[in-house]
């Protein structure tokens, strides 16, 4: 089917409109991800957040997980510092329940089901859009919790090279350089970055534990990344875009089974490569009809530089473990303006392939999705709806939908409500893994399915904004892993549970002259309904408060991020204590071209963990008090 579809679409669609056009993204009040078309952020019904280029520059030497941790409704787990496995949970959902897009391209591992966000450097990012809530009716599988879309740096008018250098604690160094350029017909960009950090021991030191003491070394991280883009207007109606992104990481980590192979001295290492290619062809067919086609491919390649023997837990440094996911993607979108409102027609194709040194029962699957959406913004009324059907090669067809309505009480106040359904396709590890006899895949697993309802009230004026959002998300066929009594069970992973997540998020920002206060707080209950236990790594309260003072060329701020206690396991036995982190950040504009950023993280040197492993004292360490400086020059 793919051989028939791709050539015919390429032949007929040499005239399409790119909803991710750079000039759209530069407009601060435009939002794309919530509808897959550029609309004013004020007209988005969903609960959304934009992280601007200014926010990203202000983050300095922070990682993407650290920046996301400071956003409303988001929790992060991290296995011991920079470059270590990090997962994201939106509104109490699991790490496999959200989609991460890079310039509209899915970037994830089909084996685990989540994205390697720890290897996507902020240095390549222009803007981030976050949509909280179900989005399968727009994006298909895996969007129960929401969508995070990352936009890399694109070309601009003129010729604008830059260079950025940084250094800080843990012998961490950064180098970034690139050029963004173009004219009214052609724009291009190329951006390069490198970072190196000695890091710290991924495990919290615990000399009483023999395996832990073997791991007490520094676990460093190196990363090299590149992004590039080229956009050319064929004429006033038609345009073509080419995009490329690459990130290569080299990482050291800790292993709780290190005492089974003491000769290895805990020197565990891995390498990862993330890569995307994309071509957009776009244009205006007539005054009412815009159309776009996008062909893309993404790769997530993970390589352990020592192979774990699952029967003896010993490591062989002469062998390697490989897990590589390749995703071929096609999207054909048509937006048609009607006398009242507009309609969106979409076709998505996704093929996921894995290549590994482990044994899997199946190594590929395909999905075809069709969607129709309708939106109407008229007077004080805003209505949006989507209906989608996905046809998958390995499980039953899935039907999802979303309907939302917002009413503007006056120019400042708006109330909104929405209902949506979503689903998550089980990962290849859950379905087809045959390597570990105590964690065999279950090919009979069904997709997880959710029903979400939410309501909000929002206020906005020239000096600030405020929103309050209540949500309830019920997930059926929730997938859990239960250790089998003996090896060889194909039912250790099952659709046994129902999960229910209820919560409330309040967020806002307000200027008082030169002073700004900005923050959010989310209270939530995320439980397994069958056992009445809390879902792992979900706190009942998370939030952040930022205080900023702007005067002249100075911007001085204090960031406070807090979280209540969590459980690391589904039995609610292993505790992760709550924490509150204080950061101080200063930006100084030395002149029109030179800028200085200073960041002091974890000012009070708090000890806390975002994840643990097992029940015998293996908690993962997080950075202590650390200072970083960045100097940027725009030519």
C-alpha positions as CSV (number, residue, x, y, z in Angstrom):
1,X,0.0,0.0,0.0
2,X,2.8,2.4,0.8
3,X,4.4,1.9,-2.6
4,X,1.1,3.0,-4.2
5,X,0.4,6.0,-1.9
6,X,3.7,7.7,-1.7
7,X,4.4,8.2,-5.4
8,X,0.8,9.3,-6.2
9,X,0.8,11.9,-3.4
10,X,4.2,13.3,-4.4
11,X,3.0,13.6,-8.0
12,X,-0.3,15.4,-7.1
13,X,0.7,17.5,-4.2
14,X,3.4,19.9,-5.5
15,X,1.4,22.7,-4.0
16,X,1.0,22.7,-0.3
17,X,0.9,24.9,2.8
18,X,3.3,24.3,5.6
19,X,1.6,24.8,9.0
20,X,5.1,25.0,10.6
21,X,6.2,27.9,8.4
22,X,9.0,29.9,10.1
23,X,7.3,33.3,9.9
24,X,4.3,31.8,11.7
25,X,6.4,30.5,14.5
26,X,8.1,33.8,15.0
27,X,4.7,35.4,16.0
28,X,4.6,35.1,19.8
29,X,0.8,34.6,20.0
30,X,0.6,31.8,17.4
31,X,0.2,28.2,18.5
32,X,0.4,25.2,16.1
33,X,0.4,21.9,18.0
34,X,-3.1,22.0,19.6
35,X,-4.9,22.0,16.2
36,X,-2.1,21.2,13.6
37,X,-2.7,24.6,12.1
38,X,-1.4,28.0,13.1
39,X,-4.0,29.9,15.2
40,X,-3.9,32.6,17.8
41,X,-2.9,31.2,21.2
42,X,-5.9,33.0,22.7
43,X,-8.2,30.8,20.5
44,X,-6.7,27.5,21.7
45,X,-9.3,25.6,23.8
46,X,-6.8,23.0,25.1
47,X,-4.5,23.6,28.2
48,X,-1.2,24.8,26.6
49,X,2.1,26.3,27.3
50,X,4.7,28.0,25.1
51,X,8.4,28.1,26.0
52,X,9.8,30.9,23.9
53,X,13.4,31.5,22.6
54,X,13.9,34.0,25.4
55,X,12.9,31.4,28.0
56,X,15.3,28.9,26.4
57,X,18.2,31.4,26.4
58,X,17.5,32.2,30.0
59,X,17.7,28.5,30.9
60,X,21.4,28.7,30.2
61,X,23.2,25.4,30.7
62,X,20.0,23.6,31.8
63,X,18.9,20.4,30.0
64,X,15.6,19.9,28.3
65,X,14.3,17.7,31.2
66,X,15.2,20.4,33.7
67,X,13.4,23.1,31.6
68,X,10.3,20.9,31.2
69,X,10.3,20.2,35.0
70,X,9.6,23.9,35.5
71,X,6.4,23.8,33.4
72,X,2.8,23.4,34.7
73,X,1.6,19.8,35.3
74,X,4.9,18.1,34.2
75,X,7.0,15.7,36.3
76,X,10.4,14.3,35.3
77,X,12.3,11.3,36.4
78,X,16.1,11.1,35.8
79,X,18.5,8.3,36.4
80,X,21.5,10.2,37.7
81,X,22.4,13.4,35.9
82,X,23.1,14.8,32.4
83,X,22.6,12.3,29.6
84,X,21.0,9.7,31.8
85,X,17.6,8.2,31.0
86,X,14.9,10.8,31.7
87,X,11.2,10.3,31.3
88,X,8.3,12.7,31.3
89,X,4.8,12.5,32.8
90,X,2.1,15.1,31.9
91,X,-0.8,15.4,34.4
92,X,0.0,12.2,36.2
93,X,0.2,10.0,33.0
94,X,3.0,7.6,32.3
95,X,6.2,8.2,30.3
96,X,4.7,6.2,27.4
97,X,1.6,8.3,27.3
98,X,2.9,11.4,25.6
99,X,4.3,12.2,22.1
100,X,7.5,14.2,21.5
101,X,7.8,15.8,18.1
102,X,10.8,17.5,16.6
103,X,9.6,19.8,13.8
104,X,6.4,17.7,13.5
105,X,8.4,14.4,13.4
106,X,7.9,11.6,16.0
107,X,11.2,10.9,17.7
108,X,11.0,7.9,20.1
109,X,12.1,4.3,20.7
110,X,9.5,1.8,19.7
111,X,11.1,-0.8,22.1
112,X,10.5,1.3,25.3
113,X,7.7,3.5,24.0
114,X,9.2,6.8,25.2
115,X,11.5,9.5,23.8
116,X,15.1,10.2,24.8
117,X,14.5,13.8,25.8
118,X,17.8,13.9,27.7
119,X,19.7,13.8,24.4
120,X,17.8,16.8,22.7
121,X,20.0,19.8,23.5
122,X,18.4,23.2,24.2
123,X,21.1,24.8,22.0
124,X,19.2,23.5,18.9
125,X,15.7,24.7,20.0
126,X,13.9,27.9,19.0
127,X,10.6,27.2,20.7
128,X,8.6,24.5,22.5
129,X,4.8,24.0,22.5
130,X,3.2,21.8,25.2
131,X,-0.4,20.5,24.9
132,X,-1.8,18.9,28.0
133,X,-4.7,16.4,27.6
134,X,-5.7,13.8,25.0
135,X,-4.5,14.4,21.5
136,X,-4.9,11.1,19.7
137,X,-7.7,12.5,17.5
138,X,-4.9,14.8,16.0
139,X,-1.8,12.6,16.3
140,X,-2.9,9.0,16.7
141,X,-1.4,6.5,19.1
142,X,0.5,7.5,22.3
143,X,-1.2,10.8,23.1
144,X,-3.1,10.1,26.3
145,X,-1.2,12.7,28.4
146,X,-0.4,15.3,25.7
147,X,2.1,16.4,23.1
148,X,5.4,18.2,23.4
149,X,6.6,19.8,20.1
150,X,10.1,21.1,19.7
151,X,10.9,23.5,16.9
152,X,14.5,23.8,15.9
153,X,16.2,27.0,14.8
154,X,15.3,28.1,11.3
155,X,16.5,30.6,8.8
156,X,15.6,34.4,9.0
157,X,16.0,37.4,6.9
158,X,19.5,38.9,6.8
159,X,22.7,37.2,7.8
160,X,22.9,36.4,11.5
161,X,25.8,34.2,12.8
162,X,26.3,33.7,16.5
163,X,28.7,32.0,19.0
164,X,28.0,30.9,22.6
165,X,30.4,29.5,25.1
166,X,29.7,28.3,28.7
167,X,31.4,26.7,31.7
168,X,30.3,25.6,35.1
169,X,30.2,23.0,37.9
170,X,31.1,19.4,37.3
171,X,33.6,20.6,34.8
172,X,30.7,21.2,32.4
173,X,31.6,23.1,29.2
174,X,29.3,24.2,26.2
175,X,30.0,25.5,22.8
176,X,27.4,26.6,20.3
177,X,27.7,28.3,17.0
178,X,25.7,28.8,13.9
179,X,24.2,31.0,11.2
180,X,20.6,31.9,10.4
181,X,20.2,33.8,7.1
182,X,18.0,34.4,4.1
183,X,15.9,36.7,2.0
184,X,12.3,37.0,1.0
185,X,12.7,33.9,-1.3
186,X,15.1,31.6,0.4
187,X,16.1,31.1,4.1
188,X,18.5,28.7,5.7
189,X,20.1,27.8,9.0
190,X,22.8,25.6,10.3
191,X,23.5,25.2,14.1
192,X,26.2,23.2,15.8
193,X,26.7,22.5,19.5
194,X,28.9,20.4,21.8
195,X,28.9,19.8,25.5
196,X,31.0,17.8,27.9
197,X,30.5,17.2,31.6
198,X,32.3,15.0,34.2
199,X,29.0,14.5,36.0
200,X,28.8,12.7,39.3
201,X,27.9,9.3,40.5
202,X,24.5,8.3,39.1
203,X,23.7,6.4,42.3
204,X,23.4,8.1,45.6
205,X,26.5,7.0,47.6
206,X,25.6,4.1,50.0
207,X,28.8,2.3,51.1
208,X,26.7,-0.2,53.0
209,X,25.6,-1.7,49.8
210,X,28.3,-3.7,48.0
211,X,27.0,-3.1,44.5
212,X,26.5,0.6,45.2
213,X,30.0,1.1,46.4
214,X,31.4,-0.4,43.1
215,X,29.4,2.3,41.3
216,X,30.9,5.3,43.2
217,X,32.6,7.0,40.3
218,X,31.8,10.0,38.2
219,X,29.4,9.3,35.4
220,X,30.2,11.8,32.6
221,X,28.4,12.8,29.4
222,X,29.3,14.2,26.0
223,X,27.0,15.4,23.3
224,X,27.4,16.7,19.8
225,X,24.4,18.0,17.9
226,X,23.6,19.6,14.5
227,X,20.4,21.1,13.0
228,X,19.9,22.6,9.6
229,X,17.1,23.8,7.4
230,X,16.5,25.2,4.0
231,X,13.2,26.9,2.8
232,X,12.7,28.1,-0.8
233,X,9.6,29.8,-2.2
234,X,9.0,28.5,-5.7
235,X,6.5,31.4,-6.3
236,X,4.1,33.3,-4.2
237,X,1.9,30.3,-3.5
238,X,4.3,27.3,-3.4
239,X,7.2,26.5,-1.2
240,X,9.5,23.6,-0.2
241,X,11.3,23.0,3.1
242,X,14.1,20.6,4.0
243,X,15.1,19.9,7.6
244,X,17.7,17.8,9.4
245,X,18.5,17.2,13.0
246,X,21.3,15.1,14.6
247,X,22.3,14.4,18.2
248,X,25.0,12.0,19.3
249,X,25.6,11.3,23.0
250,X,28.2,9.3,24.9
251,X,27.2,8.5,28.4
252,X,28.5,6.7,31.5
253,X,26.0,5.2,34.0
254,X,25.6,2.9,37.0
255,X,24.2,-0.6,37.3
256,X,22.8,-2.1,40.4
257,X,24.1,-5.6,39.4
258,X,27.7,-4.4,39.3
259,X,28.8,-6.7,42.1
260,X,28.1,-9.7,39.8
261,X,30.9,-8.5,37.5
262,X,33.4,-6.7,39.8
263,X,36.2,-6.9,37.3
264,X,34.2,-4.4,35.2
265,X,34.7,-1.8,37.9
266,X,31.3,-0.2,37.3
267,X,32.5,1.3,34.0
268,X,29.1,1.1,32.2
269,X,28.8,3.1,29.0
270,X,26.4,3.7,26.2
271,X,26.0,5.7,23.1
272,X,22.8,7.1,21.5
273,X,22.1,8.7,18.2
274,X,18.9,10.7,17.4
275,X,18.4,11.7,13.8
276,X,15.5,13.2,11.7
277,X,15.1,14.0,8.0
278,X,12.1,15.8,6.6
279,X,10.8,17.4,3.4
280,X,7.7,19.7,3.3
281,X,6.0,20.6,0.0
282,X,3.4,23.3,0.5
283,X,1.1,25.7,-1.3
284,X,-2.1,27.5,-1.7
285,X,-4.4,25.7,-4.2
286,X,-7.0,28.5,-4.2
287,X,-8.3,31.2,-1.9
288,X,-10.0,28.7,0.3
289,X,-7.9,25.5,0.1
290,X,-4.4,25.0,1.6
291,X,-2.7,21.7,1.4
292,X,0.6,20.2,2.7
293,X,2.5,17.0,2.4
294,X,5.4,16.0,4.7
295,X,7.8,13.1,4.3
296,X,10.1,12.3,7.2
297,X,12.1,9.7,8.9
298,X,13.4,9.5,12.4
299,X,16.0,7.2,14.1
300,X,16.6,6.4,17.7
301,X,19.7,4.2,18.1
302,X,20.8,3.1,21.5
303,X,24.0,1.1,22.0
304,X,25.2,-0.5,25.3
305,X,28.9,-0.9,25.1
306,X,28.7,-4.1,27.2
307,X,26.2,-6.9,26.9
308,X,24.1,-8.0,29.9
309,X,23.7,-11.8,30.3
310,X,20.1,-12.0,31.6
311,X,20.7,-15.4,33.2
312,X,23.8,-14.6,35.3
313,X,23.6,-10.7,35.3
314,X,27.3,-10.7,34.2
315,X,28.5,-8.2,31.7
316,X,30.7,-9.0,28.6
317,X,32.6,-6.0,27.4
318,X,33.4,-7.8,24.1
319,X,29.7,-7.7,23.1
320,X,27.2,-4.9,22.7
321,X,23.5,-4.5,23.1
322,X,21.8,-2.6,20.2
323,X,18.3,-1.2,20.1
324,X,17.5,0.8,17.0
325,X,14.1,2.3,16.0
326,X,13.4,3.7,12.6
327,X,10.1,5.5,11.9
328,X,9.0,6.3,8.4
329,X,6.3,9.0,8.4
330,X,4.0,10.7,5.9
331,X,1.4,13.4,6.6
332,X,-1.0,14.9,4.0
333,X,-3.1,17.7,5.4
334,X,-5.7,19.9,3.7
335,X,-7.3,23.0,5.3
336,X,-10.4,24.3,3.7
337,X,-12.1,27.6,4.7
338,X,-15.9,27.4,4.7
339,X,-18.4,30.2,4.7
340,X,-18.6,29.6,8.5
341,X,-15.6,28.0,10.1
342,X,-13.0,25.7,8.5
343,X,-12.4,22.0,8.0
344,X,-9.2,20.0,8.2
345,X,-8.7,16.7,6.4
346,X,-5.6,14.6,7.3
347,X,-4.0,11.4,6.3
348,X,-1.1,10.0,8.4
349,X,1.2,7.1,7.7
350,X,3.6,5.6,10.2
351,X,5.9,2.6,9.9
352,X,8.0,1.5,12.9
353,X,10.9,-0.8,12.5
354,X,13.3,-2.1,15.1
355,X,16.8,-3.7,14.8
356,X,18.2,-5.2,18.0
357,X,20.7,-7.8,19.3
358,X,17.9,-9.2,21.5
359,X,15.2,-11.5,20.2
360,X,11.7,-10.1,19.3
361,X,8.8,-12.0,17.9
362,X,8.0,-9.1,15.5
363,X,10.2,-6.2,14.4
364,X,7.9,-3.9,12.5
365,X,4.3,-2.5,12.4
366,X,2.4,0.1,10.3
367,X,-0.4,2.5,11.0
368,X,-2.7,4.4,8.7
369,X,-4.7,7.2,10.2
370,X,-7.4,9.5,8.8
371,X,-8.8,12.5,10.5
372,X,-11.5,15.2,9.9
373,X,-11.7,18.3,12.0
374,X,-14.0,21.3,12.1
375,X,-13.5,24.6,13.9
376,X,-15.6,27.7,14.2
377,X,-14.6,31.0,15.8
378,X,-17.5,33.5,15.7
379,X,-18.3,36.4,17.9
380,X,-17.8,35.1,21.5
381,X,-18.0,31.5,20.6
382,X,-15.1,29.1,19.8
383,X,-15.9,25.5,18.8
384,X,-13.3,22.8,17.8
385,X,-13.8,19.1,17.1
386,X,-11.8,16.2,15.6
387,X,-12.6,12.7,14.7
388,X,-10.0,10.1,13.7
389,X,-9.7,6.4,12.9
390,X,-6.4,4.5,13.0
391,X,-5.8,1.2,11.2
392,X,-2.9,-0.7,12.7
393,X,-1.2,-3.9,11.4
394,X,-1.0,-5.6,14.8
395,X,-4.0,-4.6,16.8
396,X,-7.7,-3.6,16.5
397,X,-8.7,-0.4,14.7
398,X,-8.9,2.6,17.1
399,X,-11.4,5.5,16.9
400,X,-10.8,8.7,18.9
401,X,-12.4,12.1,19.0
402,X,-12.3,15.4,20.7
403,X,-14.8,18.2,21.2
404,X,-14.2,21.5,22.8
405,X,-16.1,24.8,23.4
406,X,-15.0,28.2,24.7
407,X,-17.0,31.3,25.5
408,X,-15.6,34.8,25.9
409,X,-17.5,36.4,28.7
410,X,-15.7,39.7,27.9
411,X,-12.4,40.7,26.3
412,X,-10.6,39.5,29.5
413,X,-12.5,36.4,30.7
414,X,-13.0,33.1,29.0
415,X,-14.5,29.8,30.1
416,X,-13.8,26.5,28.2
417,X,-14.5,22.8,28.4
418,X,-13.6,19.8,26.4
419,X,-13.9,16.0,26.2
420,X,-11.5,13.7,24.4
421,X,-10.5,10.1,23.9
422,X,-7.1,8.7,23.3
423,X,-5.1,5.5,23.1
424,X,-1.5,4.2,23.5
425,X,-0.2,1.3,21.5
426,X,1.9,-1.1,23.6
427,X,5.6,-0.9,23.1
428,X,7.6,-3.7,21.3
429,X,9.1,-4.6,24.7
430,X,5.6,-5.2,26.2
431,X,4.4,-7.1,23.1
432,X,7.2,-9.1,21.5
433,X,10.4,-9.2,23.7
434,X,11.7,-12.7,24.1
435,X,15.2,-12.1,25.5
436,X,14.4,-12.1,29.2
437,X,12.5,-15.2,30.4
438,X,11.2,-13.2,33.4
439,X,9.9,-10.4,31.2
440,X,8.5,-12.0,28.1
441,X,6.3,-9.8,25.8
442,X,2.6,-10.5,25.7
443,X,1.4,-10.4,22.1
444,X,-2.3,-10.3,23.3
445,X,-2.0,-6.9,25.0
446,X,-4.6,-4.4,24.0
447,X,-3.9,-0.7,23.6
448,X,-4.5,1.5,26.6
449,X,-7.6,3.7,26.2
450,X,-8.5,6.9,28.0
451,X,-11.4,9.3,28.4
452,X,-10.6,12.8,29.5
453,X,-12.9,15.7,30.5
454,X,-11.7,19.1,31.6
455,X,-12.9,22.6,32.2
456,X,-11.1,25.9,32.6
457,X,-11.5,29.6,33.3
458,X,-9.0,32.1,32.0
459,X,-8.1,35.7,32.4
460,X,-5.8,37.8,30.3
461,X,-4.9,41.5,30.1
462,X,-1.9,43.6,29.0
463,X,0.0,43.0,32.2
464,X,-0.6,39.3,32.8
465,X,-2.8,36.2,32.7
466,X,-4.3,33.5,34.9
467,X,-5.9,30.2,34.3
468,X,-7.5,27.5,36.4
469,X,-8.0,24.0,34.8
470,X,-9.8,21.0,36.3
471,X,-9.3,17.6,34.7
472,X,-10.3,13.9,35.0
473,X,-8.6,11.2,33.0
474,X,-9.8,7.6,33.1
475,X,-7.5,5.0,31.5
476,X,-8.8,1.5,30.7
477,X,-6.7,-1.6,29.9
478,X,-3.8,0.0,31.9
479,X,-0.7,-2.0,31.3
480,X,1.3,-3.3,34.3
481,X,4.2,-5.7,34.8
482,X,3.9,-8.3,37.4
483,X,7.0,-10.4,38.1
484,X,6.2,-14.1,37.3
485,X,6.7,-16.8,39.8
486,X,8.8,-18.7,37.3
487,X,10.5,-18.1,34.0
488,X,8.7,-18.5,30.7
489,X,5.4,-16.7,31.5
490,X,3.9,-14.7,28.6
491,X,1.4,-13.0,30.9
492,X,3.9,-11.0,33.1
493,X,2.7,-7.9,31.3
494,X,-1.1,-7.6,31.3
495,X,-4.1,-5.2,30.7
496,X,-5.2,-5.7,34.3
497,X,-5.8,-2.3,35.7
498,X,-7.8,0.9,35.4
499,X,-6.3,4.1,36.4
500,X,-8.0,7.4,37.3
501,X,-6.3,10.7,37.4
502,X,-8.0,13.8,38.8
503,X,-6.4,17.2,39.3
504,X,-6.4,20.9,39.2
505,X,-3.8,23.3,37.8
506,X,-3.6,27.0,38.4
507,X,-1.1,29.1,36.6
508,X,-0.5,32.7,35.9
509,X,1.9,35.6,35.4
510,X,1.6,39.3,36.4
511,X,3.8,42.4,36.0
512,X,4.0,45.1,38.6
513,X,6.2,47.7,37.0
514,X,9.7,46.2,36.5
515,X,8.7,43.2,38.7
516,X,7.1,40.0,37.4
517,X,5.7,37.0,39.3
518,X,5.0,33.8,37.4
519,X,4.1,30.3,38.5
520,X,1.9,27.3,38.6
521,X,0.7,24.6,41.0
522,X,-0.9,21.3,40.2
523,X,-2.7,19.1,42.7
524,X,-3.5,15.6,41.5
525,X,-4.5,12.1,42.5
526,X,-3.2,9.4,40.2
527,X,-4.3,6.0,41.3
528,X,-4.6,2.4,40.2
529,X,-8.4,1.8,40.7
530,X,-8.0,-1.9,41.2
531,X,-5.6,-1.7,44.1
532,X,-6.3,1.9,45.3
533,X,-2.5,2.5,45.2
534,X,-0.8,5.6,43.8
535,X,0.8,5.3,40.4
536,X,4.6,5.4,40.6
537,X,6.5,8.7,40.6
538,X,3.4,10.9,40.8
539,X,3.3,13.5,43.5
540,X,0.1,14.9,44.8
541,X,1.4,18.4,44.5
542,X,3.9,19.9,42.1
543,X,4.6,23.5,41.0
544,X,6.9,26.4,40.5
545,X,7.2,30.1,41.3
546,X,9.4,32.5,39.4
547,X,10.2,36.1,40.5
548,X,11.9,38.3,37.9
549,X,13.1,41.9,38.1
550,X,13.8,43.8,34.8
551,X,15.7,47.0,34.9
552,X,17.9,48.5,32.2
553,X,20.2,45.8,30.7
554,X,19.6,43.5,33.7
555,X,17.2,40.7,34.3
556,X,17.5,39.1,37.8
557,X,15.3,36.2,38.8
558,X,14.6,33.5,41.4
559,X,13.1,30.2,40.4
560,X,11.5,27.9,42.9
561,X,10.4,24.3,41.9
562,X,8.7,22.0,44.3
563,X,7.2,18.6,44.5
564,X,5.5,16.5,47.2
565,X,6.6,12.9,48.1
566,X,6.1,10.1,45.6
567,X,6.3,6.3,45.6
568,X,8.8,4.7,43.1
569,X,6.9,1.4,42.8
570,X,3.4,0.3,42.2
571,X,3.2,-1.4,45.6
572,X,3.8,2.1,47.3
573,X,6.7,0.7,49.4
574,X,9.7,2.7,48.1
575,X,9.5,6.4,49.1
576,X,10.9,9.3,47.1
577,X,10.8,12.3,49.5
578,X,9.5,15.7,48.4
579,X,11.8,18.5,47.5
580,X,12.0,22.3,46.9
581,X,14.7,23.7,44.7
582,X,15.8,27.3,44.5
583,X,17.7,28.7,41.5
584,X,19.0,32.2,40.9
585,X,19.5,33.4,37.3
586,X,20.9,36.7,36.0
587,X,21.0,38.0,32.4
588,X,23.1,41.0,31.5
589,X,23.1,42.7,28.1
590,X,26.7,44.0,27.9
591,X,25.9,45.7,24.5
592,X,23.7,45.1,21.5
593,X,25.7,42.0,20.5
594,X,27.1,40.5,23.7
595,X,25.0,38.9,26.5
596,X,26.0,37.2,29.7
597,X,23.9,34.6,31.5
598,X,24.8,33.4,35.1
599,X,22.8,30.6,36.7
600,X,23.2,29.2,40.3
601,X,21.1,26.0,40.6
602,X,20.0,24.3,43.8
603,X,21.2,27.2,45.9
604,X,20.4,25.5,49.2
605,X,22.2,22.3,48.1
606,X,19.2,20.1,48.7
607,X,19.5,16.3,48.5
608,X,16.7,14.6,46.6
609,X,16.0,11.8,44.1
610,X,13.7,11.7,41.1
611,X,13.9,7.9,40.7
612,X,15.1,4.7,42.4
613,X,15.7,1.1,41.4
614,X,14.7,-1.9,43.4
615,X,14.2,-1.9,47.2
616,X,17.8,-2.3,48.4
617,X,19.1,1.2,48.5
618,X,19.6,2.2,44.8
619,X,18.4,5.8,44.6
620,X,19.5,8.0,41.7
621,X,21.5,11.2,42.5
622,X,20.6,14.7,41.3
623,X,22.9,17.8,41.0
624,X,23.9,19.7,44.1
625,X,24.6,23.4,44.3
626,X,26.1,24.3,40.9
627,X,27.1,27.5,39.1
628,X,27.1,28.0,35.3
629,X,28.1,31.0,33.1
630,X,27.2,31.5,29.4
631,X,28.5,34.2,27.1
632,X,26.8,34.8,23.7
633,X,27.8,37.0,20.8
634,X,25.6,37.8,17.9
635,X,27.5,39.1,14.9
